[in-house]
């Protein structure tokens, strides 16, 4: 049975109560109804166009007093203004990550008198479209059948980690302009070769971790621009083609790892080039491997992820928002209990496209090199780095046991002159 429509009297009472009692919370208490019920009445009142019949509550802003030569008051002017609101009674944007700028004006009592919130409408629209796409994908996507692993001895004390740096699938680089070629076909073959080599070099441990460290895709929409700064990027193909190749590559790496390891843990970080695409990719992977008990996908929407293995604590994020030297302190805050249980701690990041390791009190922070070369923008800016991919092996007793490397071209046939 449908609820009875709200009467005009209740609508008017709601808008008047806020003015009379000074805040939404106080008005709800005065009317002896829940905050949720009062909010619903206010929304309906605003929808119908009700405004308060009471004058706004005013507070003293200042005074001007006119006195005669003997100091006697002859006239007075009281300056008033509308009373501010408590912070919790102001509008709170539900998704703060899309806010470009917030400006708030407070009065002397610390109450909010005015507030301006700026949001990029195109970012909100893009995220809504991606969410709709992800919902449809989750409903229709078939699941991968479980993979039967060949019976082989494996080591429960070791953890193999295959960090995939910024792969920039969909990037176009021209050798004559920037030194080396890169396109979808090269991106596909290079990562497949790197993954196959590194997985074959690591011991067949029970568990492996595959952290994609962000910017796996080069752009985030049908426009070849970065999401935030709208910086134009050189792209190969259209967005659906980029996503198709990227998802095939991710699946290739996971399936190759399943043949060597009993359990595969996947983390897919969001980068500054592919924030929305990365979020949808996580949903895709979660849905694709829902029937595969040996694959687990970390589907947390957070920008920081962690994995604890014995006395080792590993963390990941893209690295574009937090300085290198601050990474471990964030880990210690987020994972205080795990920090206390572990002795070897490492934060793994991407973004800078080159290898950099540094030890701080409490652990290590490492950014990993990448397989793609620099594009025209990077080449003009003087950015240079060695193309590479790493594999790390940790021991549950709390140490890095070994490191393996791959460089593009390392297996190319050398032809004698």
DOVEX-703495 format. One record per residue (C-alpha): residue number from 1; residue in one letter; x, y, z; chain. Coordinates in Angstrom, 2 decimals. Example, Ala and Ser with C-alpha at 12.3 -4.5 7.8 and 13.67 -1.06 7.14 Angstrom:
2
NODE,1,A,12.30,-4.50,7.80,A
NODE,2,S,13.67,-1.06,7.14,A
//
This chain:
417
NODE,1,X,0.00,0.00,0.00,A
NODE,2,X,1.49,3.36,-1.07,A
NODE,3,X,2.21,5.96,1.58,A
NODE,4,X,-0.13,8.93,1.79,A
NODE,5,X,1.22,12.09,0.10,A
NODE,6,X,2.76,14.65,2.42,A
NODE,7,X,0.34,17.42,3.35,A
NODE,8,X,1.06,21.07,2.61,A
NODE,9,X,0.99,21.78,6.35,A
NODE,10,X,3.82,19.32,7.04,A
NODE,11,X,5.87,20.72,4.17,A
NODE,12,X,5.49,24.25,5.49,A
NODE,13,X,6.26,23.11,9.03,A
NODE,14,X,9.52,21.52,7.84,A
NODE,15,X,10.91,24.61,6.11,A
NODE,16,X,9.81,26.90,8.97,A
NODE,17,X,11.37,24.64,11.61,A
NODE,18,X,14.85,25.01,10.15,A
NODE,19,X,14.64,28.80,10.32,A
NODE,20,X,13.07,28.78,13.77,A
NODE,21,X,15.51,26.36,15.40,A
NODE,22,X,18.68,27.24,13.48,A
NODE,23,X,19.69,23.86,12.04,A
NODE,24,X,18.30,20.71,10.47,A
NODE,25,X,19.26,18.56,13.45,A
NODE,26,X,17.66,20.96,15.95,A
NODE,27,X,14.51,21.18,13.85,A
NODE,28,X,14.15,17.39,13.74,A
NODE,29,X,14.58,17.18,17.51,A
NODE,30,X,12.04,19.94,18.10,A
NODE,31,X,9.46,18.14,15.96,A
NODE,32,X,10.33,14.84,17.69,A
NODE,33,X,10.94,12.96,14.44,A
NODE,34,X,14.00,11.16,13.07,A
NODE,35,X,16.55,12.97,10.96,A
NODE,36,X,15.75,10.72,8.01,A
NODE,37,X,12.02,11.51,8.19,A
NODE,38,X,12.75,15.21,8.48,A
NODE,39,X,15.13,15.11,5.51,A
NODE,40,X,12.43,13.41,3.42,A
NODE,41,X,9.94,16.15,4.36,A
NODE,42,X,12.45,18.85,3.47,A
NODE,43,X,13.16,17.30,0.07,A
NODE,44,X,9.45,17.09,-0.73,A
NODE,45,X,8.93,20.68,0.47,A
NODE,46,X,11.73,21.95,-1.76,A
NODE,47,X,10.38,19.94,-4.69,A
NODE,48,X,6.99,21.63,-4.28,A
NODE,49,X,8.57,25.06,-3.94,A
NODE,50,X,7.79,25.81,-0.27,A
NODE,51,X,9.73,28.63,1.38,A
NODE,52,X,9.75,29.67,5.02,A
NODE,53,X,7.13,32.15,6.22,A
NODE,54,X,9.38,33.11,9.15,A
NODE,55,X,12.09,35.76,9.01,A
NODE,56,X,15.60,34.29,9.03,A
NODE,57,X,17.41,34.05,12.35,A
NODE,58,X,19.75,36.99,12.66,A
NODE,59,X,22.87,37.50,14.75,A
NODE,60,X,24.69,40.70,15.64,A
NODE,61,X,27.37,41.55,13.07,A
NODE,62,X,28.49,44.90,14.50,A
NODE,63,X,27.39,48.15,16.18,A
NODE,64,X,27.85,51.81,15.46,A
NODE,65,X,27.19,54.24,18.34,A
NODE,66,X,26.97,58.03,18.06,A
NODE,67,X,27.83,59.98,21.20,A
NODE,68,X,27.73,63.68,22.05,A
NODE,69,X,30.68,65.65,23.44,A
NODE,70,X,29.81,64.50,26.96,A
NODE,71,X,29.96,60.83,25.93,A
NODE,72,X,26.24,60.27,26.07,A
NODE,73,X,24.78,57.90,23.46,A
NODE,74,X,22.56,59.76,21.03,A
NODE,75,X,22.05,57.11,18.35,A
NODE,76,X,22.88,53.46,17.64,A
NODE,77,X,22.92,51.25,14.57,A
NODE,78,X,22.90,47.46,15.04,A
NODE,79,X,24.24,45.54,12.07,A
NODE,80,X,22.90,42.01,11.73,A
NODE,81,X,23.36,39.07,9.39,A
NODE,82,X,21.71,35.73,8.89,A
NODE,83,X,22.97,33.13,11.34,A
NODE,84,X,25.34,30.51,9.98,A
NODE,85,X,24.74,26.75,10.04,A
NODE,86,X,26.58,23.95,11.75,A
NODE,87,X,28.99,22.12,9.42,A
NODE,88,X,27.05,18.85,9.68,A
NODE,89,X,23.90,20.66,8.53,A
NODE,90,X,25.43,21.89,5.30,A
NODE,91,X,25.24,20.00,2.04,A
NODE,92,X,27.80,17.16,1.83,A
NODE,93,X,28.73,16.05,-1.67,A
NODE,94,X,28.34,12.24,-1.69,A
NODE,95,X,31.45,11.51,-3.80,A
NODE,96,X,34.27,13.90,-2.83,A
NODE,97,X,36.83,12.47,-5.28,A
NODE,98,X,35.10,14.28,-8.17,A
NODE,99,X,35.26,17.67,-6.40,A
NODE,100,X,37.57,20.13,-8.13,A
NODE,101,X,37.42,22.86,-5.49,A
NODE,102,X,35.55,23.62,-2.26,A
NODE,103,X,35.36,27.11,-0.71,A
NODE,104,X,33.67,27.63,2.67,A
NODE,105,X,32.99,30.91,4.49,A
NODE,106,X,32.71,30.73,8.28,A
NODE,107,X,31.47,33.34,10.75,A
NODE,108,X,33.19,34.25,14.03,A
NODE,109,X,31.39,31.41,15.83,A
NODE,110,X,32.74,28.83,13.38,A
NODE,111,X,29.42,28.29,11.62,A
NODE,112,X,29.11,28.00,7.85,A
NODE,113,X,27.56,31.03,6.18,A
NODE,114,X,28.32,30.23,2.53,A
NODE,115,X,29.82,27.35,0.61,A
NODE,116,X,30.83,26.81,-3.01,A
NODE,117,X,31.53,23.32,-4.41,A
NODE,118,X,32.88,22.87,-7.93,A
NODE,119,X,32.69,19.54,-9.73,A
NODE,120,X,33.72,18.56,-13.25,A
NODE,121,X,30.45,17.46,-14.89,A
NODE,122,X,32.24,15.46,-17.57,A
NODE,123,X,34.02,13.38,-14.90,A
NODE,124,X,30.74,12.61,-13.16,A
NODE,125,X,29.11,11.70,-16.46,A
NODE,126,X,32.00,9.44,-17.48,A
NODE,127,X,31.93,7.59,-14.18,A
NODE,128,X,28.17,7.11,-14.42,A
NODE,129,X,28.50,5.67,-17.93,A
NODE,130,X,31.30,3.35,-16.84,A
NODE,131,X,29.23,2.18,-13.88,A
NODE,132,X,26.30,1.39,-16.15,A
NODE,133,X,28.64,-0.52,-18.45,A
NODE,134,X,30.12,-2.45,-15.52,A
NODE,135,X,26.69,-3.42,-14.21,A
NODE,136,X,25.73,-4.79,-17.61,A
NODE,137,X,29.06,-6.56,-17.91,A
NODE,138,X,28.70,-8.22,-14.53,A
NODE,139,X,25.27,-9.52,-15.46,A
NODE,140,X,26.22,-11.02,-18.85,A
NODE,141,X,29.88,-12.02,-18.59,A
NODE,142,X,30.45,-15.79,-18.58,A
NODE,143,X,32.78,-17.16,-15.92,A
NODE,144,X,36.11,-18.85,-16.58,A
NODE,145,X,36.11,-22.55,-15.87,A
NODE,146,X,38.61,-23.68,-13.20,A
NODE,147,X,42.07,-24.45,-14.57,A
NODE,148,X,43.56,-27.82,-13.72,A
NODE,149,X,47.15,-27.35,-12.62,A
NODE,150,X,49.69,-30.01,-13.43,A
NODE,151,X,50.71,-31.78,-10.23,A
NODE,152,X,54.16,-30.55,-9.25,A
NODE,153,X,56.05,-29.83,-6.07,A
NODE,154,X,55.45,-26.33,-4.80,A
NODE,155,X,56.82,-24.32,-1.91,A
NODE,156,X,54.39,-22.93,0.65,A
NODE,157,X,57.13,-20.76,2.20,A
NODE,158,X,57.67,-18.65,-0.92,A
NODE,159,X,55.62,-15.90,-2.55,A
NODE,160,X,56.27,-14.95,-6.19,A
NODE,161,X,55.35,-11.36,-7.10,A
NODE,162,X,55.04,-10.16,-10.70,A
NODE,163,X,54.63,-6.34,-10.61,A
NODE,164,X,53.28,-5.04,-13.93,A
NODE,165,X,54.41,-1.44,-14.28,A
NODE,166,X,52.65,1.23,-16.33,A
NODE,167,X,52.06,-0.72,-19.54,A
NODE,168,X,50.18,2.10,-21.34,A
NODE,169,X,48.24,-0.27,-23.56,A
NODE,170,X,46.94,1.86,-26.41,A
NODE,171,X,49.96,4.18,-26.58,A
NODE,172,X,51.58,4.98,-29.92,A
NODE,173,X,55.29,5.79,-30.22,A
NODE,174,X,57.22,6.28,-33.48,A
NODE,175,X,60.88,5.30,-33.49,A
NODE,176,X,61.91,8.16,-35.78,A
NODE,177,X,60.42,10.64,-33.34,A
NODE,178,X,60.99,9.10,-29.91,A
NODE,179,X,63.63,6.39,-30.41,A
NODE,180,X,61.50,3.22,-30.30,A
NODE,181,X,58.18,1.98,-31.65,A
NODE,182,X,55.19,1.05,-29.48,A
NODE,183,X,51.64,0.15,-30.43,A
NODE,184,X,48.96,-2.36,-29.45,A
NODE,185,X,50.66,-5.26,-31.22,A
NODE,186,X,54.05,-4.54,-29.62,A
NODE,187,X,52.44,-4.03,-26.21,A
NODE,188,X,50.75,-7.41,-26.56,A
NODE,189,X,53.81,-9.39,-27.60,A
NODE,190,X,56.18,-7.73,-25.14,A
NODE,191,X,54.10,-8.38,-22.03,A
NODE,192,X,53.34,-11.95,-23.08,A
NODE,193,X,57.04,-12.66,-23.55,A
NODE,194,X,57.97,-10.96,-20.25,A
NODE,195,X,55.33,-12.81,-18.25,A
NODE,196,X,56.20,-16.19,-19.74,A
NODE,197,X,59.92,-15.73,-19.01,A
NODE,198,X,59.57,-14.40,-15.47,A
NODE,199,X,56.96,-16.98,-14.43,A
NODE,200,X,59.25,-19.74,-15.71,A
NODE,201,X,62.17,-18.33,-13.69,A
NODE,202,X,60.37,-18.14,-10.34,A
NODE,203,X,60.04,-21.25,-8.18,A
NODE,204,X,56.61,-22.92,-8.24,A
NODE,205,X,55.44,-21.38,-4.99,A
NODE,206,X,51.98,-22.05,-3.60,A
NODE,207,X,51.03,-18.40,-3.88,A
NODE,208,X,51.78,-15.60,-6.29,A
NODE,209,X,50.75,-11.96,-6.35,A
NODE,210,X,50.20,-10.00,-9.57,A
NODE,211,X,49.95,-6.27,-8.84,A
NODE,212,X,49.12,-4.10,-11.85,A
NODE,213,X,50.53,-0.78,-10.63,A
NODE,214,X,48.30,1.61,-12.58,A
NODE,215,X,48.21,3.21,-16.05,A
NODE,216,X,47.83,-0.19,-17.63,A
NODE,217,X,45.66,1.64,-20.19,A
NODE,218,X,46.89,4.80,-21.89,A
NODE,219,X,43.64,6.78,-21.81,A
NODE,220,X,40.21,6.59,-20.25,A
NODE,221,X,37.51,7.43,-22.81,A
NODE,222,X,36.84,7.76,-26.53,A
NODE,223,X,38.94,10.93,-26.41,A
NODE,224,X,42.69,10.28,-26.30,A
NODE,225,X,43.33,12.54,-23.32,A
NODE,226,X,44.27,12.04,-19.69,A
NODE,227,X,41.21,12.18,-17.38,A
NODE,228,X,42.23,15.04,-15.08,A
NODE,229,X,44.46,17.42,-17.06,A
NODE,230,X,42.97,16.60,-20.50,A
NODE,231,X,46.50,16.25,-21.83,A
NODE,232,X,46.40,14.93,-25.41,A
NODE,233,X,48.16,11.56,-25.79,A
NODE,234,X,49.31,9.62,-28.86,A
NODE,235,X,47.06,6.58,-29.22,A
NODE,236,X,46.86,3.46,-31.36,A
NODE,237,X,43.37,2.40,-32.34,A
NODE,238,X,40.03,3.16,-30.74,A
NODE,239,X,39.10,2.69,-27.09,A
NODE,240,X,37.21,-0.64,-27.54,A
NODE,241,X,40.24,-2.08,-29.34,A
NODE,242,X,42.55,-0.88,-26.54,A
NODE,243,X,40.35,-2.45,-23.86,A
NODE,244,X,40.00,-5.68,-25.85,A
NODE,245,X,43.78,-6.10,-26.16,A
NODE,246,X,44.33,-5.04,-22.53,A
NODE,247,X,41.85,-7.51,-21.08,A
NODE,248,X,43.28,-10.30,-23.22,A
NODE,249,X,46.76,-9.48,-21.89,A
NODE,250,X,45.64,-9.45,-18.26,A
NODE,251,X,43.97,-12.82,-18.73,A
NODE,252,X,47.11,-14.19,-20.37,A
NODE,253,X,49.27,-13.23,-17.37,A
NODE,254,X,46.79,-14.72,-14.88,A
NODE,255,X,46.38,-17.96,-16.81,A
NODE,256,X,50.16,-18.37,-17.16,A
NODE,257,X,50.54,-17.87,-13.41,A
NODE,258,X,47.82,-20.47,-12.73,A
NODE,259,X,49.88,-23.09,-14.52,A
NODE,260,X,52.79,-22.59,-12.11,A
NODE,261,X,51.19,-21.52,-8.82,A
NODE,262,X,48.36,-22.94,-6.73,A
NODE,263,X,46.86,-19.56,-5.80,A
NODE,264,X,46.95,-16.30,-7.73,A
NODE,265,X,46.13,-12.99,-6.05,A
NODE,266,X,45.40,-10.02,-8.36,A
NODE,267,X,45.50,-6.30,-7.53,A
NODE,268,X,44.61,-3.79,-10.26,A
NODE,269,X,45.53,-0.24,-9.27,A
NODE,270,X,43.96,2.86,-10.76,A
NODE,271,X,46.38,5.26,-12.45,A
NODE,272,X,46.16,8.88,-13.52,A
NODE,273,X,45.65,7.74,-17.14,A
NODE,274,X,42.95,5.09,-16.55,A
NODE,275,X,41.07,5.63,-13.28,A
NODE,276,X,37.62,4.65,-14.57,A
NODE,277,X,38.84,1.94,-16.97,A
NODE,278,X,40.85,0.36,-14.14,A
NODE,279,X,37.83,0.33,-11.81,A
NODE,280,X,35.75,-1.47,-14.44,A
NODE,281,X,38.61,-3.88,-15.18,A
NODE,282,X,38.62,-4.94,-11.52,A
NODE,283,X,34.89,-5.74,-11.77,A
NODE,284,X,35.52,-7.63,-15.01,A
NODE,285,X,38.22,-9.78,-13.40,A
NODE,286,X,36.13,-10.44,-10.29,A
NODE,287,X,33.26,-11.61,-12.47,A
NODE,288,X,35.42,-13.57,-14.92,A
NODE,289,X,37.08,-15.68,-12.20,A
NODE,290,X,34.10,-16.07,-9.88,A
NODE,291,X,34.14,-19.86,-10.43,A
NODE,292,X,37.93,-20.21,-10.22,A
NODE,293,X,38.80,-20.92,-6.56,A
NODE,294,X,42.52,-20.47,-7.23,A
NODE,295,X,42.18,-16.82,-8.30,A
NODE,296,X,41.26,-14.03,-5.90,A
NODE,297,X,40.81,-10.44,-7.06,A
NODE,298,X,41.14,-7.59,-4.57,A
NODE,299,X,38.01,-5.63,-5.47,A
NODE,300,X,38.43,-2.84,-2.92,A
NODE,301,X,37.79,0.53,-4.62,A
NODE,302,X,40.51,2.12,-2.47,A
NODE,303,X,43.66,3.59,-4.03,A
NODE,304,X,45.88,1.64,-1.60,A
NODE,305,X,46.01,-2.16,-1.34,A
NODE,306,X,47.93,-4.53,0.92,A
NODE,307,X,48.92,-8.19,1.04,A
NODE,308,X,50.35,-9.98,4.08,A
NODE,309,X,52.46,-13.13,3.64,A
NODE,310,X,54.08,-14.56,6.75,A
NODE,311,X,56.33,-11.81,8.12,A
NODE,312,X,56.20,-9.86,4.84,A
NODE,313,X,53.78,-6.96,4.31,A
NODE,314,X,53.44,-5.66,0.76,A
NODE,315,X,51.50,-2.59,-0.32,A
NODE,316,X,50.64,-1.09,-3.70,A
NODE,317,X,49.42,2.19,-5.13,A
NODE,318,X,50.09,4.03,-8.37,A
NODE,319,X,52.35,6.60,-6.73,A
NODE,320,X,51.11,9.77,-8.43,A
NODE,321,X,49.51,11.34,-5.35,A
NODE,322,X,51.91,10.48,-2.51,A
NODE,323,X,55.59,11.28,-2.22,A
NODE,324,X,58.08,8.42,-2.11,A
NODE,325,X,59.20,9.11,1.44,A
NODE,326,X,55.62,9.18,2.76,A
NODE,327,X,54.56,5.77,1.40,A
NODE,328,X,55.64,3.69,4.40,A
NODE,329,X,54.00,6.00,6.93,A
NODE,330,X,50.70,5.56,5.09,A
NODE,331,X,51.17,1.79,5.20,A
NODE,332,X,51.93,1.89,8.94,A
NODE,333,X,48.76,3.91,9.54,A
NODE,334,X,46.50,1.77,7.34,A
NODE,335,X,47.92,-1.58,8.48,A
NODE,336,X,49.00,-0.95,12.06,A
NODE,337,X,48.25,-4.50,13.25,A
NODE,338,X,49.86,-6.16,10.23,A
NODE,339,X,52.83,-3.80,10.59,A
NODE,340,X,53.34,-5.11,14.11,A
NODE,341,X,53.17,-8.74,12.95,A
NODE,342,X,55.68,-8.34,10.13,A
NODE,343,X,59.39,-7.56,9.83,A
NODE,344,X,59.86,-7.01,6.06,A
NODE,345,X,57.66,-4.31,4.55,A
NODE,346,X,57.63,-2.92,1.03,A
NODE,347,X,55.48,-0.41,-0.84,A
NODE,348,X,55.38,-0.96,-4.62,A
NODE,349,X,54.51,1.91,-6.97,A
NODE,350,X,54.54,2.83,-10.65,A
NODE,351,X,53.99,6.23,-12.31,A
NODE,352,X,57.60,7.42,-12.70,A
NODE,353,X,58.50,4.76,-15.32,A
NODE,354,X,61.92,3.98,-13.90,A
NODE,355,X,63.43,1.73,-11.27,A
NODE,356,X,64.05,3.34,-7.91,A
NODE,357,X,64.50,1.64,-4.53,A
NODE,358,X,65.12,3.23,-1.19,A
NODE,359,X,65.15,1.91,2.36,A
NODE,360,X,63.46,3.93,5.10,A
NODE,361,X,63.01,3.17,8.81,A
NODE,362,X,60.58,0.27,8.78,A
NODE,363,X,60.91,-0.96,5.23,A
NODE,364,X,61.47,-0.35,1.53,A
NODE,365,X,59.72,1.70,-1.15,A
NODE,366,X,60.25,0.71,-4.78,A
NODE,367,X,59.00,2.06,-8.07,A
NODE,368,X,59.31,-0.38,-10.95,A
NODE,369,X,60.56,0.10,-14.46,A
NODE,370,X,58.15,-0.37,-17.36,A
NODE,371,X,58.14,-2.29,-20.63,A
NODE,372,X,57.00,0.50,-22.99,A
NODE,373,X,59.42,3.17,-24.24,A
NODE,374,X,58.73,6.86,-23.84,A
NODE,375,X,56.26,8.49,-26.19,A
NODE,376,X,56.83,11.78,-28.03,A
NODE,377,X,55.85,13.85,-24.98,A
NODE,378,X,58.29,12.01,-22.70,A
NODE,379,X,61.06,12.17,-25.29,A
NODE,380,X,60.67,15.93,-25.74,A
NODE,381,X,60.75,16.36,-21.97,A
NODE,382,X,64.02,14.47,-21.63,A
NODE,383,X,62.55,11.51,-19.75,A
NODE,384,X,64.57,8.35,-20.32,A
NODE,385,X,64.45,4.91,-18.69,A
NODE,386,X,65.42,1.28,-19.31,A
NODE,387,X,62.57,-0.94,-20.51,A
NODE,388,X,62.24,-3.79,-18.03,A
NODE,389,X,59.99,-5.96,-15.87,A
NODE,390,X,60.81,-7.57,-12.52,A
NODE,391,X,59.74,-10.65,-10.59,A
NODE,392,X,60.37,-10.85,-6.85,A
NODE,393,X,60.36,-13.88,-4.56,A
NODE,394,X,59.72,-13.40,-0.84,A
NODE,395,X,60.18,-15.88,2.00,A
NODE,396,X,57.50,-16.01,4.67,A
NODE,397,X,60.20,-15.62,7.36,A
NODE,398,X,60.50,-11.99,6.30,A
NODE,399,X,62.99,-11.35,3.53,A
NODE,400,X,63.36,-10.87,-0.21,A
NODE,401,X,64.82,-14.17,-1.44,A
NODE,402,X,65.50,-13.43,-5.11,A
NODE,403,X,64.83,-11.08,-8.02,A
NODE,404,X,64.48,-11.92,-11.72,A
NODE,405,X,64.58,-9.53,-14.67,A
NODE,406,X,63.28,-9.27,-18.22,A
NODE,407,X,64.41,-6.77,-20.86,A
NODE,408,X,62.66,-6.50,-24.26,A
NODE,409,X,64.87,-7.98,-26.95,A
NODE,410,X,66.93,-10.09,-24.57,A
NODE,411,X,66.01,-13.24,-26.53,A
NODE,412,X,66.23,-11.77,-30.02,A
NODE,413,X,68.37,-13.80,-32.39,A
NODE,414,X,71.72,-12.19,-33.05,A
NODE,415,X,72.69,-12.43,-36.72,A
NODE,416,X,76.42,-12.54,-37.47,A
NODE,417,X,77.72,-9.92,-39.88,A
//
